[in-house]
Amino acid sequence: MTNTVYDVAIIGAGPAGLAAAEQILKYGGQVIILDEQPRAGGQIMRQPPKEFKVKGWLRGSIYTDTKNLLHRVEAHPKVNWRMSAYVSGIIPLEENGHQVWFQDATGLNSLRTKKIILCSGCYERPLAFPGATTPGVMGTGAIQTFLKSQQILVGDRFVFAGTHPLQLIVAEQIIKAGGKIEAVAFAQPLSHCLAILKQPRIILSHWRVIVAASIWRIKLAGVPLLFGCAIKNVNEGEHLNTVTLQSVNASGKAMTNRPTRQYKVDRLGLCYGFQVSSELARQAGANSFWSDNRGGWLISHSEWMESSLAGLFVAGELTGMAGADASREEGYIAGNGCLLSLGLISCNVAKQTIRQARKKLKKYNSFAQALAQLSKLPEHLSETVMTDNSLLCRCENITCGTVKKALENNPHSLSANSVKLLTRTGMGLCQGRLCYANTASLIATTRNCHIEDIGPYHAQWPVKPILISKTPKKRRQ
């Protein structure tokens, strides 16, 4: 453990973390930034390795502000960087501050800091269905990551299925890269998707995002846009070759009187929403609340972005899915909240500094609310696609049918943690990140209750697996 006590440790080098760092450095605070990736920028930027020169990296005006922020912070001489570092836990100290445990190339380490700004982002919400683990089935964000970082097209022929408009953006990027899109399917009916047109103020204030996801560009390429259409299954085997889509009504129930659609492809992109990565904040002791539309178990916070745990500030997606622009403004607010808490600036200076950030954040959050409502998972879609033989927990190889049986045999079991103990869902390497949302949905449907009643999986140290030994001992011959 280093003897240095930092003013602020920022966990996450995406737009929120970078914005917070810039504010703190401006007033002389000592900052250390930790991130799992080898380079700063987060998922939205996805910088290529330094050794690579990627022509036309992240073109478009929607990336301009965030790229400029990235370059300013990267060039700052007083930033302490700890990249490729996996934070495993946060321990509040009896004296002022926190201890942050992390693992990097040198092994398990820790540092002490007076304040923490946690900007841990989110991950894609998978959906369990027959053949979901067939190689070639990917998250839409994962497909985009390859295009962003190194301009790699991961397949030749694609189908996208989901509820989120991100699949339109990625489909357009694939077309530009030379890929073939067979179809883009939304589980919602068209009338639901057009509801955003009733809010012209939001469209006008976010024209860059709307243009980036323009339906007309997809249509001009001859790509069928399907509504009220969801994944049914894919072939199982060593690689993907067949995707079958089914018609669903507004509530997500299968319309068995309509024929299925089948496509010959080598990649399926799924985009059924996102889950915020709040495990680390909950492990530290911060209060959370459930929001089905905004990304799951979100972290409660004050007007200065401080959580219920004194000294732990939050910013970005784990306060609610709202995009890179909103994350950046929250980072500015959290950074000034830390400065105020450390006594490095006065309350008047802090309020004046973030006045514009609050104004922008309000605008971005209004759009985020509309987008969340637009991309909401239909109520019964999960139970429609999750057949008994669908793999629910990939790490422990547990099917939906196994969990259903456990619920039938244990009628008093309600919480996610009790089902975890009964079935081992959530006990694998991902520690519930891939299976929680589907498990909770299954419990809620079976018990006719709300996910708030089920609760999250208990988050405990380490929140991510750690190495016990860097080099295994040689066996005796």
C-alpha positions as a Python dict, from the first residue, in 0.01 Angstrom:
ca = {
    (1, 'M'): (0, 0, 0),
    (2, 'T'): (135, 342, -95),
    (3, 'N'): (189, 599, 181),
    (4, 'T'): (38, 874, -33),
    (5, 'V'): (-309, 990, 69),
    (6, 'Y'): (-483, 1131, -237),
    (7, 'D'): (-743, 1406, -221),
    (8, 'V'): (-966, 1222, -466),
    (9, 'A'): (-958, 876, -624),
    (10, 'I'): (-1167, 862, -941),
    (11, 'I'): (-1278, 515, -1042),
    (12, 'G'): (-1366, 512, -1410),
    (13, 'A'): (-1198, 714, -1687),
    (14, 'G'): (-1505, 775, -1902),
    (15, 'P'): (-1666, 1118, -1960),
    (16, 'A'): (-1783, 1149, -1598),
    (17, 'G'): (-1446, 1062, -1447),
    (18, 'L'): (-1254, 1284, -1689),
    (19, 'A'): (-1482, 1582, -1623),
    (20, 'A'): (-1450, 1537, -1247),
    (21, 'A'): (-1071, 1514, -1273),
    (22, 'E'): (-1050, 1833, -1477),
    (23, 'Q'): (-1243, 2026, -1215),
    (24, 'I'): (-1038, 1899, -922),
    (25, 'L'): (-705, 1957, -1097),
    (26, 'K'): (-814, 2312, -1176),
    (27, 'Y'): (-808, 2391, -803),
    (28, 'G'): (-492, 2203, -714),
    (29, 'G'): (-643, 1878, -584),
    (30, 'Q'): (-430, 1562, -595),
    (31, 'V'): (-607, 1309, -818),
    (32, 'I'): (-556, 944, -905),
    (33, 'I'): (-765, 781, -1179),
    (34, 'L'): (-821, 404, -1196),
    (35, 'D'): (-977, 224, -1491),
    (36, 'E'): (-994, -131, -1623),
    (37, 'Q'): (-903, -32, -1978),
    (38, 'P'): (-545, 34, -2091),
    (39, 'R'): (-640, 384, -2211),
    (40, 'A'): (-878, 654, -2088),
    (41, 'G'): (-1208, 743, -2252),
    (42, 'G'): (-1445, 472, -2135),
    (43, 'Q'): (-1677, 270, -2355),
    (44, 'I'): (-1803, 576, -2543),
    (45, 'M'): (-1454, 668, -2665),
    (46, 'R'): (-1289, 325, -2675),
    (47, 'Q'): (-943, 444, -2764),
    (48, 'P'): (-730, 211, -2976),
    (49, 'P'): (-391, 102, -2840),
    (50, 'K'): (-119, 368, -2857),
    (51, 'E'): (71, 157, -3111),
    (52, 'F'): (-227, 168, -3351),
    (53, 'K'): (-316, 455, -3581),
    (54, 'V'): (-686, 432, -3666),
    (55, 'K'): (-789, 654, -3955),
    (56, 'G'): (-1108, 848, -3891),
    (57, 'W'): (-1137, 740, -3526),
    (58, 'L'): (-1477, 850, -3388),
    (59, 'R'): (-1585, 1084, -3662),
    (60, 'G'): (-1891, 1300, -3610),
    (61, 'S'): (-1988, 1605, -3408),
    (62, 'I'): (-2157, 1399, -3133),
    (63, 'Y'): (-1809, 1296, -3012),
    (64, 'T'): (-1638, 1637, -3036),
    (65, 'D'): (-1691, 1766, -2680),
    (66, 'T'): (-1597, 1436, -2517),
    (67, 'K'): (-1287, 1391, -2734),
    (68, 'N'): (-1168, 1741, -2647),
    (69, 'L'): (-1217, 1667, -2276),
    (70, 'L'): (-1024, 1341, -2313),
    (71, 'H'): (-728, 1511, -2480),
    (72, 'R'): (-715, 1788, -2216),
    (73, 'V'): (-708, 1549, -1921),
    (74, 'E'): (-472, 1300, -2087),
    (75, 'A'): (-224, 1581, -2145),
    (76, 'H'): (-243, 1714, -1788),
    (77, 'P'): (94, 1658, -1615),
    (78, 'K'): (-47, 1616, -1262),
    (79, 'V'): (-284, 1324, -1322),
    (80, 'N'): (-184, 998, -1155),
    (81, 'W'): (-302, 717, -1383),
    (82, 'R'): (-363, 356, -1283),
    (83, 'M'): (-489, 193, -1601),
    (84, 'S'): (-567, -176, -1651),
    (85, 'A'): (-658, -175, -1281),
    (86, 'Y'): (-957, -372, -1151),
    (87, 'V'): (-1104, -223, -833),
    (88, 'S'): (-1214, -505, -604),
    (89, 'G'): (-1345, -315, -305),
    (90, 'I'): (-1382, 8, -109),
    (91, 'I'): (-1339, 13, 269),
    (92, 'P'): (-1439, 323, 469),
    (93, 'L'): (-1173, 398, 730),
    (94, 'E'): (-1242, 490, 1092),
    (95, 'E'): (-1035, 799, 1042),
    (96, 'N'): (-1113, 1032, 754),
    (97, 'G'): (-1112, 870, 412),
    (98, 'H'): (-1134, 536, 232),
    (99, 'Q'): (-911, 250, 131),
    (100, 'V'): (-941, 137, -230),
    (101, 'W'): (-829, -216, -318),
    (102, 'F'): (-739, -289, -679),
    (103, 'Q'): (-556, -543, -889),
    (104, 'D'): (-322, -459, -1175),
    (105, 'A'): (-20, -615, -1345),
    (106, 'T'): (180, -598, -1020),
    (107, 'G'): (-81, -787, -817),
    (108, 'L'): (-325, -682, -544),
    (109, 'N'): (-267, -328, -418),
    (110, 'S'): (-444, -60, -218),
    (111, 'L'): (-438, 317, -179),
    (112, 'R'): (-582, 570, 62),
    (113, 'T'): (-791, 865, -43),
    (114, 'K'): (-991, 1137, 128),
    (115, 'K'): (-1275, 1127, -126),
    (116, 'I'): (-1388, 893, -403),
    (117, 'I'): (-1579, 968, -722),
    (118, 'L'): (-1720, 646, -859),
    (119, 'C'): (-1797, 647, -1233),
    (120, 'S'): (-1831, 276, -1297),
    (121, 'G'): (-2059, 293, -1602),
    (122, 'C'): (-2288, 15, -1722),
    (123, 'Y'): (-2302, -309, -1917),
    (124, 'E'): (-2540, -458, -2170),
    (125, 'R'): (-2846, -645, -2046),
    (126, 'P'): (-2844, -996, -2197),
    (127, 'L'): (-3162, -1189, -2264),
    (128, 'A'): (-3196, -1564, -2210),
    (129, 'F'): (-3340, -1758, -2505),
    (130, 'P'): (-3268, -2086, -2686),
    (131, 'G'): (-2919, -2071, -2836),
    (132, 'A'): (-2821, -1742, -2669),
    (133, 'T'): (-2465, -1862, -2603),
    (134, 'T'): (-2400, -1973, -2962),
    (135, 'P'): (-2077, -1810, -3090),
    (136, 'G'): (-2184, -1518, -3308),
    (137, 'V'): (-2452, -1390, -3071),
    (138, 'M'): (-2319, -1059, -2936),
    (139, 'G'): (-2426, -746, -2759),
    (140, 'T'): (-2476, -456, -2997),
    (141, 'G'): (-2238, -247, -2788),
    (142, 'A'): (-1972, -516, -2821),
    (143, 'I'): (-2007, -512, -3201),
    (144, 'Q'): (-1970, -134, -3192),
    (145, 'T'): (-1661, -157, -2969),
    (146, 'F'): (-1470, -341, -3241),
    (147, 'L'): (-1570, -77, -3495),
    (148, 'K'): (-1478, 211, -3264),
    (149, 'S'): (-1144, 94, -3133),
    (150, 'Q'): (-986, -70, -3436),
    (151, 'Q'): (-1248, -50, -3715),
    (152, 'I'): (-1292, -426, -3718),
    (153, 'L'): (-1610, -560, -3876),
    (154, 'V'): (-1683, -876, -3676),
    (155, 'G'): (-1904, -1042, -3938),
    (156, 'D'): (-2048, -1024, -4288),
    (157, 'R'): (-2425, -1057, -4243),
    (158, 'F'): (-2608, -918, -3938),
    (159, 'V'): (-2948, -915, -3774),
    (160, 'F'): (-3020, -679, -3484),
    (161, 'A'): (-3296, -744, -3231),
    (162, 'G'): (-3383, -538, -2926),
    (163, 'T'): (-3566, -238, -2788),
    (164, 'H'): (-3295, 32, -2783),
    (165, 'P'): (-3221, 281, -3065),
    (166, 'L'): (-2848, 208, -3031),
    (167, 'Q'): (-2900, -76, -3276),
    (168, 'L'): (-2991, 180, -3544),
    (169, 'I'): (-2666, 369, -3487),
    (170, 'V'): (-2456, 52, -3499),
    (171, 'A'): (-2642, -82, -3802),
    (172, 'E'): (-2562, 239, -3989),
    (173, 'Q'): (-2196, 214, -3888),
    (174, 'I'): (-2183, -145, -4014),
    (175, 'I'): (-2332, -45, -4348),
    (176, 'K'): (-2064, 225, -4384),
    (177, 'A'): (-1798, -35, -4301),
    (178, 'G'): (-1924, -265, -4578),
    (179, 'G'): (-2135, -513, -4380),
    (180, 'K'): (-2478, -643, -4480),
    (181, 'I'): (-2777, -589, -4249),
    (182, 'E'): (-3061, -838, -4303),
    (183, 'A'): (-3302, -674, -4056),
    (184, 'V'): (-3330, -449, -3752),
    (185, 'A'): (-3610, -566, -3521),
    (186, 'F'): (-3775, -375, -3237),
    (187, 'A'): (-3992, -559, -2986),
    (188, 'Q'): (-4210, -248, -2941),
    (189, 'P'): (-4491, -167, -3183),
    (190, 'L'): (-4430, 121, -3425),
    (191, 'S'): (-4687, 338, -3246),
    (192, 'H'): (-4481, 314, -2926),
    (193, 'C'): (-4162, 415, -3107),
    (194, 'L'): (-4331, 714, -3267),
    (195, 'A'): (-4445, 846, -2929),
    (196, 'I'): (-4127, 1054, -2906),
    (197, 'L'): (-4259, 1265, -3194),
    (198, 'K'): (-4514, 1404, -2948),
    (199, 'Q'): (-4224, 1578, -2773),
    (200, 'P'): (-4083, 1811, -3044),
    (201, 'R'): (-3886, 2017, -2789),
    (202, 'I'): (-3677, 1710, -2700),
    (203, 'I'): (-3617, 1626, -3066),
    (204, 'L'): (-3506, 1980, -3149),
    (205, 'S'): (-3275, 2003, -2848),
    (206, 'H'): (-3109, 1669, -2930),
    (207, 'W'): (-3101, 1683, -3308),
    (208, 'R'): (-2747, 1546, -3330),
    (209, 'V'): (-2846, 1222, -3155),
    (210, 'I'): (-3166, 1190, -3357),
    (211, 'V'): (-2976, 1244, -3684),
    (212, 'A'): (-2708, 991, -3581),
    (213, 'A'): (-2979, 730, -3532),
    (214, 'S'): (-3182, 833, -3836),
    (215, 'I'): (-3419, 566, -3959),
    (216, 'W'): (-3405, 706, -4309),
    (217, 'R'): (-3037, 625, -4354),
    (218, 'I'): (-3110, 264, -4270),
    (219, 'K'): (-3409, 254, -4504),
    (220, 'L'): (-3208, 404, -4789),
    (221, 'A'): (-2975, 106, -4759),
    (222, 'G'): (-3273, -126, -4810),
    (223, 'V'): (-3269, -267, -4456),
    (224, 'P'): (-3608, -391, -4328),
    (225, 'L'): (-3713, -224, -4002),
    (226, 'L'): (-3942, -456, -3808),
    (227, 'F'): (-4164, -355, -3516),
    (228, 'G'): (-4341, -583, -3272),
    (229, 'C'): (-4075, -841, -3350),
    (230, 'A'): (-3839, -1011, -3102),
    (231, 'I'): (-3582, -1288, -3087),
    (232, 'K'): (-3721, -1642, -3067),
    (233, 'N'): (-3414, -1861, -3103),
    (234, 'V'): (-3093, -1923, -3292),
    (235, 'N'): (-2929, -2244, -3401),
    (236, 'E'): (-2711, -2411, -3139),
    (237, 'G'): (-2366, -2530, -3236),
    (238, 'E'): (-2013, -2410, -3297),
    (239, 'H'): (-2114, -2098, -3489),
    (240, 'L'): (-2421, -1892, -3572),
    (241, 'N'): (-2596, -1938, -3903),
    (242, 'T'): (-2972, -1908, -3841),
    (243, 'V'): (-3171, -1647, -3646),
    (244, 'T'): (-3546, -1680, -3595),
    (245, 'L'): (-3761, -1381, -3499),
    (246, 'Q'): (-4120, -1393, -3370),
    (247, 'S'): (-4405, -1141, -3365),
    (248, 'V'): (-4504, -1006, -3023),
    (249, 'N'): (-4782, -774, -2911),
    (250, 'A'): (-4740, -446, -2721),
    (251, 'S'): (-4698, -628, -2390),
    (252, 'G'): (-4436, -866, -2533),
    (253, 'K'): (-4650, -1180, -2558),
    (254, 'A'): (-4595, -1405, -2859),
    (255, 'M'): (-4846, -1374, -3145),
    (256, 'T'): (-4861, -1738, -3245),
    (257, 'N'): (-5104, -1670, -3529),
    (258, 'R'): (-4831, -1491, -3722),
    (259, 'P'): (-4541, -1665, -3901),
    (260, 'T'): (-4185, -1643, -3774),
    (261, 'R'): (-3904, -1484, -3976),
    (262, 'Q'): (-3579, -1668, -4035),
    (263, 'Y'): (-3247, -1519, -4148),
    (264, 'K'): (-2916, -1670, -4256),
    (265, 'V'): (-2648, -1462, -4084),
    (266, 'D'): (-2317, -1496, -3903),
    (267, 'R'): (-2382, -1228, -3637),
    (268, 'L'): (-2678, -1138, -3416),
    (269, 'G'): (-2664, -809, -3226),
    (270, 'L'): (-2885, -790, -2916),
    (271, 'C'): (-2982, -455, -2766),
    (272, 'Y'): (-3245, -504, -2494),
    (273, 'G'): (-3115, -224, -2271),
    (274, 'F'): (-2840, -175, -2015),
    (275, 'Q'): (-2774, -236, -1646),
    (276, 'V'): (-2575, 10, -1437),
    (277, 'S'): (-2261, -115, -1265),
    (278, 'S'): (-2351, -22, -908),
    (279, 'E'): (-2197, -325, -735),
    (280, 'L'): (-1890, -139, -608),
    (281, 'A'): (-2094, 147, -460),
    (282, 'R'): (-2332, -99, -292),
    (283, 'Q'): (-2037, -301, -157),
    (284, 'A'): (-1901, 15, 2),
    (285, 'G'): (-2236, 75, 173),
    (286, 'A'): (-2410, 334, -46),
    (287, 'N'): (-2790, 324, -61),
    (288, 'S'): (-2956, 218, -386),
    (289, 'F'): (-3304, 212, -539),
    (290, 'W'): (-3459, 25, -830),
    (291, 'S'): (-3544, 190, -1162),
    (292, 'D'): (-3663, -48, -1430),
    (293, 'N'): (-3633, 214, -1706),
    (294, 'R'): (-3304, 377, -1612),
    (295, 'G'): (-3078, 74, -1562),
    (296, 'G'): (-3158, -126, -1249),
    (297, 'W'): (-3020, -59, -901),
    (298, 'L'): (-2919, 309, -908),
    (299, 'I'): (-2726, 492, -638),
    (300, 'S'): (-2899, 762, -434),
    (301, 'H'): (-2714, 1093, -415),
    (302, 'S'): (-2731, 1454, -299),
    (303, 'E'): (-2739, 1765, -518),
    (304, 'W'): (-2356, 1753, -514),
    (305, 'M'): (-2360, 1385, -623),
    (306, 'E'): (-2251, 1255, -280),
    (307, 'S'): (-2395, 914, -194),
    (308, 'S'): (-2537, 813, 144),
    (309, 'L'): (-2182, 706, 237),
    (310, 'A'): (-1992, 1019, 338),
    (311, 'G'): (-1705, 1096, 103),
    (312, 'L'): (-1823, 864, -176),
    (313, 'F'): (-1948, 1063, -475),
    (314, 'V'): (-2108, 913, -784),
    (315, 'A'): (-2145, 1030, -1144),
    (316, 'G'): (-2240, 890, -1481),
    (317, 'E'): (-2457, 593, -1563),
    (318, 'L'): (-2483, 444, -1214),
    (319, 'T'): (-2710, 738, -1122),
    (320, 'G'): (-2935, 648, -1417),
    (321, 'M'): (-2874, 575, -1785),
    (322, 'A'): (-2852, 911, -1963),
    (323, 'G'): (-2560, 900, -2206),
    (324, 'A'): (-2213, 1052, -2235),
    (325, 'D'): (-2320, 1417, -2234),
    (326, 'A'): (-2516, 1382, -1910),
    (327, 'S'): (-2232, 1180, -1756),
    (328, 'R'): (-1987, 1457, -1838),
    (329, 'E'): (-2203, 1721, -1665),
    (330, 'E'): (-2252, 1499, -1361),
    (331, 'G'): (-1876, 1460, -1346),
    (332, 'Y'): (-1833, 1836, -1332),
    (333, 'I'): (-2087, 1857, -1049),
    (334, 'A'): (-1929, 1569, -854),
    (335, 'G'): (-1583, 1722, -898),
    (336, 'N'): (-1700, 2050, -751),
    (337, 'G'): (-1882, 1861, -476),
    (338, 'C'): (-1552, 1701, -378),
    (339, 'L'): (-1371, 2036, -389),
    (340, 'L'): (-1637, 2186, -165),
    (341, 'S'): (-1617, 1893, 76),
    (342, 'L'): (-1236, 1920, 88),
    (343, 'G'): (-1255, 2293, 158),
    (344, 'L'): (-1067, 2382, -161),
    (345, 'I'): (-1344, 2612, -285),
    (346, 'S'): (-1627, 2804, -124),
    (347, 'C'): (-1995, 2722, -162),
    (348, 'N'): (-2053, 3035, -372),
    (349, 'V'): (-1770, 2945, -610),
    (350, 'A'): (-1895, 2586, -639),
    (351, 'K'): (-2251, 2696, -715),
    (352, 'Q'): (-2136, 2948, -973),
    (353, 'T'): (-1900, 2701, -1139),
    (354, 'I'): (-2158, 2430, -1197),
    (355, 'R'): (-2458, 2650, -1278),
    (356, 'Q'): (-2422, 2584, -1649),
    (357, 'A'): (-2359, 2212, -1589),
    (358, 'R'): (-2686, 2180, -1395),
    (359, 'K'): (-2874, 2355, -1675),
    (360, 'K'): (-2727, 2122, -1938),
    (361, 'L'): (-2787, 1816, -1721),
    (362, 'K'): (-3154, 1901, -1687),
    (363, 'K'): (-3185, 1910, -2066),
    (364, 'Y'): (-2996, 1583, -2113),
    (365, 'N'): (-3200, 1408, -1844),
    (366, 'S'): (-3527, 1510, -2010),
    (367, 'F'): (-3410, 1336, -2325),
    (368, 'A'): (-3290, 1036, -2123),
    (369, 'Q'): (-3634, 1000, -1964),
    (370, 'A'): (-3800, 998, -2306),
    (371, 'L'): (-3543, 748, -2440),
    (372, 'A'): (-3592, 522, -2137),
    (373, 'Q'): (-3965, 517, -2193),
    (374, 'L'): (-3914, 453, -2564),
    (375, 'S'): (-3675, 160, -2514),
    (376, 'K'): (-3849, 2, -2215),
    (377, 'L'): (-3863, -378, -2226),
    (378, 'P'): (-4224, -488, -2287),
    (379, 'E'): (-4376, -628, -1968),
    (380, 'H'): (-4404, -994, -2074),
    (381, 'L'): (-4116, -1016, -2323),
    (382, 'S'): (-3875, -1192, -2085),
    (383, 'E'): (-4119, -1472, -2006),
    (384, 'T'): (-4198, -1505, -2377),
    (385, 'V'): (-3840, -1567, -2488),
    (386, 'M'): (-3703, -1743, -2176),
    (387, 'T'): (-3802, -2104, -2233),
    (388, 'D'): (-3731, -2369, -1968),
    (389, 'N'): (-3417, -2488, -2150),
    (390, 'S'): (-3279, -2135, -2199),
    (391, 'L'): (-2949, -2084, -2018),
    (392, 'L'): (-3011, -1830, -1742),
    (393, 'C'): (-2678, -1833, -1556),
    (394, 'R'): (-2395, -1892, -1798),
    (395, 'C'): (-2121, -1915, -1537),
    (396, 'E'): (-2290, -2194, -1340),
    (397, 'N'): (-2475, -2351, -1638),
    (398, 'I'): (-2823, -2308, -1485),
    (399, 'T'): (-3137, -2302, -1699),
    (400, 'C'): (-3458, -2107, -1651),
    (401, 'G'): (-3636, -2436, -1584),
    (402, 'T'): (-3403, -2512, -1293),
    (403, 'V'): (-3481, -2178, -1128),
    (404, 'K'): (-3855, -2221, -1190),
    (405, 'K'): (-3843, -2563, -1025),
    (406, 'A'): (-3657, -2421, -724),
    (407, 'L'): (-3923, -2152, -687),
    (408, 'E'): (-4200, -2412, -704),
    (409, 'N'): (-4032, -2627, -438),
    (410, 'N'): (-3961, -2330, -209),
    (411, 'P'): (-4277, -2115, -210),
    (412, 'H'): (-4150, -1887, 68),
    (413, 'S'): (-3832, -1794, -118),
    (414, 'L'): (-3867, -1439, -251),
    (415, 'S'): (-3538, -1251, -247),
    (416, 'A'): (-3271, -1268, -516),
    (417, 'N'): (-3019, -1376, -252),
    (418, 'S'): (-3233, -1671, -137),
    (419, 'V'): (-3270, -1792, -497),
    (420, 'K'): (-2895, -1748, -535),
    (421, 'L'): (-2838, -1981, -240),
    (422, 'L'): (-3088, -2236, -373),
    (423, 'T'): (-2964, -2247, -732),
    (424, 'R'): (-2612, -2088, -745),
    (425, 'T'): (-2728, -1825, -996),
    (426, 'G'): (-2499, -1525, -956),
    (427, 'M'): (-2216, -1723, -792),
    (428, 'G'): (-1996, -1747, -1101),
    (429, 'L'): (-1717, -1530, -1237),
    (430, 'C'): (-1951, -1250, -1350),
    (431, 'Q'): (-2106, -1247, -999),
    (432, 'G'): (-2457, -1193, -1130),
    (433, 'R'): (-2392, -922, -1386),
    (434, 'L'): (-2517, -1139, -1673),
    (435, 'C'): (-2799, -1322, -1494),
    (436, 'Y'): (-2943, -1088, -1230),
    (437, 'A'): (-3192, -898, -1447),
    (438, 'N'): (-3335, -1216, -1601),
    (439, 'T'): (-3340, -1399, -1266),
    (440, 'A'): (-3517, -1109, -1096),
    (441, 'S'): (-3768, -1091, -1380),
    (442, 'L'): (-3838, -1463, -1346),
    (443, 'I'): (-3887, -1433, -968),
    (444, 'A'): (-4114, -1129, -1009),
    (445, 'T'): (-4329, -1310, -1265),
    (446, 'T'): (-4352, -1630, -1059),
    (447, 'R'): (-4424, -1452, -730),
    (448, 'N'): (-4637, -1174, -884),
    (449, 'C'): (-4432, -907, -709),
    (450, 'H'): (-4204, -613, -791),
    (451, 'I'): (-3827, -630, -827),
    (452, 'E'): (-3800, -380, -541),
    (453, 'D'): (-3937, -663, -320),
    (454, 'I'): (-3678, -908, -455),
    (455, 'G'): (-3375, -687, -393),
    (456, 'P'): (-3032, -705, -558),
    (457, 'Y'): (-2770, -974, -516),
    (458, 'H'): (-2565, -883, -212),
    (459, 'A'): (-2250, -701, -323),
    (460, 'Q'): (-1942, -793, -123),
    (461, 'W'): (-1564, -775, -147),
    (462, 'P'): (-1421, -859, -396),
    (463, 'V'): (-1678, -726, -643),
    (464, 'K'): (-1474, -881, -924),
    (465, 'P'): (-1263, -1198, -917),
    (466, 'I'): (-900, -1153, -815),
    (467, 'L'): (-593, -1366, -873),
    (468, 'I'): (-479, -1572, -577),
    (469, 'S'): (-136, -1621, -732),
    (470, 'K'): (29, -1461, -1033),
    (471, 'T'): (228, -1772, -1125),
    (472, 'P'): (108, -2120, -1036),
    (473, 'K'): (357, -2341, -856),
    (474, 'K'): (512, -2618, -1060),
    (475, 'R'): (391, -2966, -978),
    (476, 'R'): (639, -3213, -844),
    (477, 'Q'): (733, -3474, -1099),
}
